[in-house]
Amino acid sequence: MVGCAAGSAPLAAQNLLYVENGGKLEIVHHAEGNTPFVLEAGKSVSRDGQHLSLKAAPEYLPALVTVLDPNFQRGMRAVSDKGIFEDKLVHAGRFVFTASLKASRALDNVVIALVLESKDIGNSLYLCGVGHLDGRESRRISIDEVTPFKLAGVHLAAVHIFVGGREAFNSTLKDSPWETELDRMVASRLAAGKDAELKPLYVVDPIYPLTLKDKIAGKAVVSCEIDDHGKVVNPAVTSATNPAFGTAALEAVRQWRFVPMVKDGHPTASKAEVPFDFTPP
């Protein structure tokens, strides 16, 4: 079970997650069980997680977490050892949230925050430490929590996922498509108009080829053009120690997004080579 801590939660788009400490707000860097941790002089320090809040941030972390089969239920019925549901509710304030998380790339210090909304009690924020997510591999999580209040009339209003204190975009956030967010991020970095080299913004880890029965390590290199909007054009495999590695690398690079090269104050198309190392799962 993933531990949780409650707090107030105004609804917003991208956010930073804070915990109150001595009247000051500190950014939650990660969580272990139900305990939030902050960075203090470069060291990880635990805090009392009873006063959490979300504050709007300028943009998302350039990473996507797909939330598969999310399920939120209130007042779950107890299950006997024989797997038979009992008739009565275990607790009027109990909720269970389950989902599978799949990240676009490997992520550390992952925290999930659930916003419960009610007309009677307002919004409540439940913080849950997830830890590490492997790139492109699905991980099932289950949160089982008893709240200090009854959940009649309460519903799950939002799911937020934070990585080292910054909010990653997740697939439950329908109002702003991820591609639109990437466009905004690229535009904000080009606004200064200063000359700059090509830089990757959003990267996707390749999936280790399931067709390889012999679990071997390998390499692949993909060449591509990057247009003046930072989008990948005409990707092609330059080299691969196994054709399956080349196919997997190509599929990943097609999803990448760059901040384009800026020359004489203008975004400019350029070319790039992207190398990949494959390690057996």
Residue pairs with C-beta under 8 A, 6 or more apart in sequence:
1 142
1 143
1 144
2 33
2 112
2 128
2 129
2 130
2 141
2 142
2 143
3 31
3 32
3 33
3 34
3 35
3 128
3 129
4 34
4 114
4 126
4 127
4 128
4 143
4 145
5 31
5 34
5 35
5 36
5 49
5 50
5 52
5 126
5 127
6 50
6 52
6 124
6 125
6 126
6 127
6 147
6 148
7 19
7 49
7 50
7 51
7 52
7 53
7 124
7 125
7 127
8 51
8 52
8 53
8 122
8 123
8 124
8 125
9 52
9 53
9 54
9 113
9 115
9 123
9 124
9 125
9 158
10 53
10 54
10 123
11 115
11 117
11 123
11 157
11 158
12 54
12 55
12 56
13 56
13 173
13 175
13 176
14 56
14 57
14 58
14 59
14 60
14 167
14 169
15 54
15 55
15 56
15 57
15 160
15 167
16 27
16 54
16 55
16 56
16 57
16 165
16 166
16 167
17 27
17 28
17 52
17 53
17 54
17 111
17 113
17 127
17 160
17 162
17 165
17 167
18 25
18 26
18 27
18 28
18 52
18 53
18 54
18 55
19 25
19 26
19 28
19 36
19 38
19 47
19 48
19 49
19 51
19 52
19 53
20 26
20 51
20 52
20 53
21 38
21 47
21 48
25 53
25 55
26 38
26 47
27 38
27 39
27 165
28 36
28 37
28 38
28 47
28 52
28 111
28 127
28 162
28 165
29 37
29 38
29 39
29 44
29 109
29 164
29 165
30 36
30 37
30 44
30 108
30 109
30 110
30 111
30 129
30 131
30 164
31 37
31 49
31 111
31 127
31 128
31 129
32 46
32 129
33 129
34 49
34 127
34 128
34 129
35 46
35 47
35 49
35 129
36 46
36 47
36 49
36 52
36 111
36 127
37 44
37 45
37 46
37 47
38 44
38 45
38 47
39 45
49 127
52 113
52 125
52 127
53 125
54 113
54 115
54 125
54 160
57 166
57 167
58 188
59 181
59 184
59 185
59 188
60 166
60 167
60 168
60 169
60 181
60 185
61 163
61 166
61 167
61 168
61 169
62 182
62 185
62 201
62 202
62 257
63 103
63 104
63 105
63 107
63 163
63 168
63 169
63 202
64 103
64 104
64 168
64 169
64 170
64 171
64 178
64 202
65 101
65 102
65 103
65 104
65 107
65 110
65 133
65 161
65 168
65 169
65 170
65 171
66 101
66 102
66 103
66 104
66 170
66 171
67 99
67 100
67 101
67 159
67 161
67 170
67 171
67 172
68 99
68 100
68 101
68 102
68 138
69 98
69 99
69 100
70 97
70 98
70 99
70 159
70 172
71 96
71 97
71 98
71 99
72 95
72 96
72 97
72 114
72 155
72 156
73 95
73 96
74 94
74 95
74 151
74 152
74 154
75 89
75 90
75 91
75 92
75 94
75 95
75 151
76 89
76 90
76 94
76 95
76 96
76 144
77 85
77 86
77 87
77 88
77 89
77 90
78 85
78 86
78 88
78 90
79 85
79 86
80 86
91 146
92 150
92 151
92 152
93 146
93 147
93 148
93 149
93 150
93 151
94 144
94 145
94 146
94 147
94 151
95 116
95 143
95 144
95 145
95 147
95 151
95 154
96 142
96 143
96 144
96 145
97 114
97 142
97 143
97 156
98 140
98 141
98 142
98 143
99 140
99 141
99 159
100 138
100 139
100 140
100 141
101 110
101 112
101 130
101 133
101 138
101 139
101 141
101 161
102 133
102 136
102 137
102 138
102 139
103 110
103 133
103 134
103 135
103 136
103 168
104 135
104 136
104 202
104 203
104 204
104 205
104 255
105 135
105 136
105 203
105 204
105 205
106 132
106 133
106 134
106 135
106 205
107 132
107 133
107 135
107 163
107 168
108 131
108 132
108 163
108 164
109 131
109 163
109 164
109 165
110 130
110 131
110 132
110 133
110 161
110 162
110 163
111 127
111 128
111 129
111 130
111 161
111 162
111 163
112 127
112 128
112 130
112 141
112 143
112 159
112 160
112 161
112 162
113 125
113 126
113 127
113 128
113 159
113 160
113 161
113 162
114 125
114 126
114 128
114 143
114 156
114 158
114 159
114 160
115 123
115 124
115 125
115 126
115 156
115 157
115 158
115 159
115 160
116 123
116 124
116 125
116 126
116 147
116 151
116 154
116 155
116 156
116 157
117 123
117 154
117 155
117 156
117 157
118 124
118 153
118 154
118 155
119 153
120 153
121 149
121 154
123 157
124 147
126 143
126 145
128 141
128 143
130 139
130 141
130 161
133 139
135 204
135 205
136 204
136 205
136 206
136 207
137 281
158 172
158 173
159 170
159 172
159 173
160 167
160 170
161 167
161 168
161 170
162 168
169 178
169 181
182 201
182 202
182 257
183 229
185 201
185 202
186 201
186 229
186 230
186 257
186 258
186 259
186 260
189 201
189 259
190 259
190 260
190 262
190 267
193 262
193 265
194 262
194 265
195 262
195 263
195 264
195 265
196 259
196 261
196 262
197 261
198 226
198 258
198 259
198 260
198 261
198 270
198 272
199 258
199 259
200 256
200 257
200 258
200 259
201 230
201 257
201 258
201 259
202 255
202 256
202 257
203 256
204 252
204 253
204 255
204 256
205 252
206 220
206 245
206 248
206 249
206 251
206 252
206 276
206 278
207 248
207 251
207 252
208 248
208 278
208 279
208 280
208 281
209 242
209 244
209 245
209 247
209 248
209 278
211 244
212 242
212 244
215 280
215 281
216 242
216 280
217 277
217 278
217 279
217 280
218 240
218 241
218 242
218 245
218 277
218 278
219 239
219 240
219 241
219 245
219 275
219 276
219 277
219 278
220 237
220 239
220 240
220 241
220 245
220 246
220 248
220 249
220 275
220 276
220 278
221 237
221 238
221 239
221 240
221 249
221 273
221 274
221 275
221 276
222 235
222 236
222 237
222 238
222 246
222 249
222 250
222 253
222 273
222 274
222 276
223 235
223 236
223 238
223 271
223 272
223 273
223 274
224 232
224 233
224 234
224 235
224 236
224 253
224 271
224 272
224 273
224 274
225 232
225 233
225 234
225 269
225 270
225 271
225 272
226 232
226 233
226 258
226 260
226 261
226 269
226 270
226 271
226 272
227 233
227 260
227 269
228 260
228 266
228 267
228 268
228 269
229 260
229 267
230 257
230 258
230 259
230 260
230 267
231 257
231 258
232 253
232 254
232 255
232 256
232 257
232 258
233 269
235 250
235 253
235 254
236 250
237 246
237 247
237 249
237 250
238 273
239 246
240 246
240 249
245 276
245 278
248 276
248 278
249 274
249 276
252 276
253 274
256 274
258 272
260 267
260 268
260 269
260 270
261 267
261 268
261 269
261 270
262 268
